[in-house]
Amino acid sequence: MKKRIIAGCVCGVLAICLIVLFSSDILRGPEVKPASDLPSKTDISAEAAKDLSEVPEDIAAKLQEAKDINDDTKGWLYIPDTPVDYPVVQYEDNEYYTRRGLDGNYNFEGVLFFDYMDKVTGSFKDFTQNTIIYGHNTTTSGIGTEMFASLLNYEDQAYAEAHPYLYLVTDEGQSVWEIFAGFHTDIDFYYIENEPDEQAFKDMVDTAKRRSTFTYEVTPSGDDKILTLSTCAYKYRTAAQGDERFVIMARQIENPTSDDIREIKVTPNTSMEEPVFS
């Protein structure tokens, strides 16, 4: 199969001042709490456990509002007490929403979008084995808050330990995913294969864990579904070069209950595999 170009990145020169005025809370994005106001791991786990059985009312309302704005909306992704709290759209290609907002108008930061080959309707068990979501990171210095820019916080051990779960809501309900890798990579690592065969899936997971900044006490099996979040990064390369990504990968928890929500030990990966750029 012909490989797709990994999407979800700002690859041009970011020397443009862009002021976008939003009239909707959905288009504007979430309000970011100062780090000092973030709850502890115990607080997050307790809150998440209460939300496992059904979609939180506020998320359900925001998802419906997003659908009313754009029927390309297929879901809502959130990571509790982080800036990631957005609708996720899907189109017939991976280009359309790179410079469009939820309302379909030009937006430099775009909107989160599923890979066009993801299957994200119906039961979660029918999803593609590797569901991919792309989002921009237009912050080339420091860590921003727009779209997927804040994923770079997963390079901090305390942050990674405090936010080990991803929540994806669709018409089917709420799914919960536990992170097993967070890493910088070159685009030669083809981590966006939606339906890899058994060996390719194993190789993908093994490579992700070798490249991960931290070692997580989570390892997917061959039958697991995984969720991949992909954004641009600028640790090793410039925005103009445009060939570096930061990726979060997480394993789906089937039929999650409060017992599945636990503190996940995160330790530095002392043998981390660095990306190689051509």
C-alpha positions as CSV (number, residue, x, y, z in Angstrom):
1,M,0.0,0.0,0.0
2,K,1.2,3.4,-0.9
3,K,2.3,5.2,2.3
4,R,0.5,8.4,3.2
5,I,2.4,11.6,4.2
6,I,2.1,12.0,7.9
7,A,-0.2,14.9,8.5
8,G,-1.0,17.4,11.2
9,C,2.0,19.7,11.0
10,V,2.9,23.3,10.3
11,C,5.8,23.0,8.0
12,G,6.3,26.5,6.7
13,V,7.9,29.6,8.2
14,L,5.9,30.7,11.2
15,A,6.7,34.4,11.0
16,I,3.1,35.6,10.5
17,C,1.1,37.3,13.2
18,L,-2.4,35.9,13.1
19,I,-5.3,37.3,15.2
20,V,-8.4,35.2,15.1
21,L,-11.5,36.3,16.9
22,F,-13.8,33.5,17.9
23,S,-17.5,33.8,18.9
24,S,-18.0,30.3,20.2
25,D,-16.4,28.6,23.2
26,I,-15.9,25.5,21.0
27,L,-13.9,27.4,18.4
28,R,-12.0,29.3,21.0
29,G,-10.8,26.2,22.9
30,P,-10.6,25.4,26.6
31,E,-9.4,27.7,29.3
32,V,-6.0,26.5,30.6
33,K,-5.5,26.2,34.3
34,P,-2.2,27.3,35.8
35,A,0.0,24.3,36.7
36,S,-0.4,25.1,40.4
37,D,-4.1,24.6,40.1
38,L,-3.9,21.2,38.6
39,P,-5.2,18.4,40.8
40,S,-3.1,15.6,42.0
41,K,-2.9,12.1,40.4
42,T,-5.3,10.9,43.1
43,D,-7.8,13.6,42.3
44,I,-7.7,12.9,38.5
45,S,-8.1,9.2,39.0
46,A,-11.1,9.6,41.3
47,E,-12.8,12.0,38.8
48,A,-12.1,9.8,35.9
49,A,-13.5,6.7,37.6
50,K,-16.8,8.4,38.2
51,D,-17.0,9.2,34.4
52,L,-16.3,5.7,33.1
53,S,-19.9,4.4,32.9
54,E,-21.3,7.3,30.8
55,V,-20.3,10.4,28.9
56,P,-20.0,13.4,31.2
57,E,-22.9,15.8,30.6
58,D,-20.6,18.7,29.7
59,I,-18.8,16.7,27.1
60,A,-22.0,15.4,25.7
61,A,-23.3,18.9,25.4
62,K,-20.1,20.2,23.7
63,L,-20.1,17.3,21.3
64,Q,-23.6,17.9,20.3
65,E,-22.9,21.7,19.8
66,A,-19.9,20.7,17.6
67,K,-22.1,18.4,15.5
68,D,-24.6,21.2,15.1
69,I,-21.8,23.4,13.7
70,N,-20.3,20.8,11.5
71,D,-21.6,17.3,10.7
72,D,-18.0,16.1,9.9
73,T,-17.6,16.0,13.7
74,K,-17.1,12.4,14.7
75,G,-16.0,12.6,18.3
76,W,-14.6,14.6,21.2
77,L,-11.1,14.1,22.7
78,Y,-10.1,15.2,26.2
79,I,-7.4,14.7,28.7
80,P,-8.7,15.8,32.1
81,D,-7.2,19.1,33.5
82,T,-5.1,19.8,30.4
83,P,-5.7,22.0,27.4
84,V,-6.7,19.0,25.2
85,D,-10.5,19.3,25.2
86,Y,-11.6,19.5,21.5
87,P,-14.0,18.1,18.9
88,V,-12.5,15.8,16.3
89,V,-13.6,15.8,12.7
90,Q,-13.0,13.5,9.8
91,Y,-12.9,14.1,6.0
92,E,-12.1,12.1,2.9
93,D,-8.5,13.2,3.0
94,N,-5.9,14.5,5.5
95,E,-5.5,17.9,3.9
96,Y,-8.9,19.6,4.1
97,Y,-8.8,20.5,7.8
98,T,-5.2,21.4,8.2
99,R,-6.1,25.1,7.7
100,R,-9.8,25.0,8.5
101,G,-11.5,25.4,11.9
102,L,-14.6,23.6,13.0
103,D,-16.8,26.0,11.1
104,G,-15.0,25.2,7.9
105,N,-13.5,28.7,7.6
106,Y,-9.7,29.4,7.3
107,N,-8.0,28.9,10.6
108,F,-4.2,28.8,11.0
109,E,-4.4,26.3,13.9
110,G,-6.9,24.0,12.1
111,V,-8.9,21.5,14.1
112,L,-8.2,18.0,15.5
113,F,-9.0,15.4,12.8
114,F,-9.0,11.7,12.5
115,D,-6.9,10.1,9.8
116,Y,-9.2,9.6,6.7
117,M,-8.7,5.9,6.9
118,D,-9.7,5.5,10.5
119,K,-13.0,3.7,11.2
120,V,-14.6,5.7,14.0
121,T,-18.3,4.9,13.7
122,G,-20.2,2.1,15.4
123,S,-18.8,0.0,18.2
124,F,-15.4,0.8,19.6
125,K,-14.5,-2.9,19.0
126,D,-14.9,-2.2,15.3
127,F,-12.5,0.7,15.3
128,T,-9.3,0.4,13.2
129,Q,-6.5,-1.2,15.3
130,N,-4.6,2.0,15.2
131,T,-6.8,5.1,15.4
132,I,-4.9,8.2,14.5
133,I,-5.7,11.8,15.4
134,Y,-3.7,14.8,14.1
135,G,-3.5,18.2,15.6
136,H,-1.3,21.3,15.0
137,N,1.5,22.6,17.2
138,T,2.3,26.1,16.1
139,T,4.4,27.0,19.1
140,T,8.0,26.8,18.0
141,S,9.5,28.0,21.3
142,G,8.3,26.7,24.6
143,I,5.1,24.8,25.1
144,G,1.8,26.2,23.8
145,T,-1.8,25.4,24.5
146,E,-3.4,25.4,21.1
147,M,-4.7,22.0,19.7
148,F,-1.9,19.5,20.4
149,A,0.8,21.9,21.4
150,S,0.4,20.9,25.1
151,L,1.3,17.3,24.3
152,L,4.9,18.3,24.6
153,N,4.3,18.5,28.4
154,Y,4.5,14.7,28.4
155,E,8.3,15.2,28.4
156,D,7.9,16.1,32.0
157,Q,7.8,13.1,34.3
158,A,5.4,14.6,36.9
159,Y,3.0,15.7,34.1
160,A,3.2,12.3,32.4
161,E,2.4,10.5,35.7
162,A,-0.5,12.9,36.5
163,H,-2.2,12.5,33.1
164,P,-1.9,8.8,32.0
165,Y,-5.4,8.5,30.5
166,L,-7.0,9.8,27.3
167,Y,-10.8,9.9,26.8
168,L,-12.4,9.7,23.4
169,V,-16.2,10.2,23.1
170,T,-18.2,9.2,20.0
171,D,-21.8,8.3,19.3
172,E,-21.0,4.9,20.8
173,G,-20.2,6.4,24.2
174,Q,-16.9,7.0,26.0
175,S,-13.7,5.1,25.6
176,V,-10.7,5.2,27.9
177,W,-7.0,4.7,26.8
178,E,-3.9,4.4,28.9
179,I,-0.7,5.8,27.5
180,F,2.2,3.5,26.8
181,A,4.6,5.8,24.9
182,G,5.4,9.5,24.2
183,F,8.3,10.2,21.8
184,H,9.9,12.5,19.3
185,T,10.3,10.9,15.9
186,D,11.4,11.4,12.3
187,I,8.7,10.7,9.7
188,D,10.5,7.6,8.4
189,F,8.9,5.7,11.4
190,Y,5.6,4.8,9.9
191,Y,3.5,4.9,13.0
192,I,0.3,5.8,11.1
193,E,-0.5,2.3,9.8
194,N,-4.2,1.9,10.6
195,E,-4.5,-1.9,10.2
196,P,-1.0,-3.3,10.6
197,D,-0.5,-7.1,10.4
198,E,0.5,-8.9,13.5
199,Q,4.3,-8.4,13.0
200,A,4.0,-4.8,11.9
201,F,1.8,-4.0,15.0
202,K,4.4,-5.6,17.3
203,D,7.2,-3.7,15.6
204,M,5.3,-0.4,15.8
205,V,4.7,-0.8,19.5
206,D,8.2,-2.0,20.2
207,T,9.7,1.0,18.3
208,A,7.4,3.4,20.1
209,K,8.4,2.1,23.5
210,R,12.1,2.2,22.6
211,R,11.8,5.9,21.5
212,S,9.6,6.9,24.4
213,T,11.0,9.6,26.7
214,F,9.7,7.5,29.6
215,T,9.0,3.8,30.3
216,Y,5.3,3.2,31.1
217,E,4.0,0.1,32.9
218,V,1.7,-0.6,29.9
219,T,2.4,-2.8,27.0
220,P,-0.3,-3.5,24.3
221,S,-0.9,-7.1,23.2
222,G,-1.5,-8.1,19.6
223,D,-5.3,-7.9,20.0
224,D,-5.4,-4.4,21.6
225,K,-6.6,-1.3,19.9
226,I,-4.4,1.8,20.2
227,L,-4.9,5.5,19.9
228,T,-2.2,7.6,18.3
229,L,-2.0,11.4,18.7
230,S,0.4,13.1,16.3
231,T,1.7,16.7,16.2
232,C,4.7,18.7,15.0
233,A,7.7,19.2,17.2
234,Y,10.8,21.4,17.1
235,K,13.3,19.8,19.5
236,Y,15.6,18.4,16.8
237,R,14.4,20.2,13.7
238,T,13.0,23.6,12.6
239,A,9.5,24.4,11.5
240,A,10.9,25.0,8.0
241,Q,12.3,21.5,7.9
242,G,9.0,20.2,9.0
243,D,9.9,16.5,9.5
244,E,9.8,16.0,13.2
245,R,6.8,14.8,15.2
246,F,5.8,14.3,18.8
247,V,3.6,11.3,19.3
248,I,1.5,9.9,22.1
249,M,0.3,6.3,21.9
250,A,-2.2,4.7,24.2
251,R,-3.9,1.3,24.7
252,Q,-7.6,1.0,24.9
253,I,-9.1,-0.3,28.1
254,E,-12.0,-2.6,27.2
255,N,-15.1,-2.2,29.2
256,P,-13.4,0.1,31.7
257,T,-14.4,0.3,35.3
258,S,-13.2,2.3,38.3
259,D,-10.8,-0.6,39.1
260,D,-8.9,0.0,35.9
261,I,-8.0,3.6,36.8
262,R,-4.8,3.5,38.7
263,E,-1.6,5.4,39.1
264,I,0.8,4.4,36.3
265,K,4.5,4.4,37.2
266,V,6.6,6.4,34.8
267,T,10.4,6.1,34.8
268,P,13.0,7.7,32.6
269,N,13.9,5.6,29.6
270,T,17.7,5.3,30.1
271,S,18.2,3.6,26.7
272,M,15.9,5.9,24.7
273,E,16.3,5.6,21.0
274,E,16.9,9.0,19.4
275,P,15.2,9.9,16.1
276,V,17.4,9.9,13.0
277,F,16.9,12.6,10.3
278,S,18.1,12.3,6.8
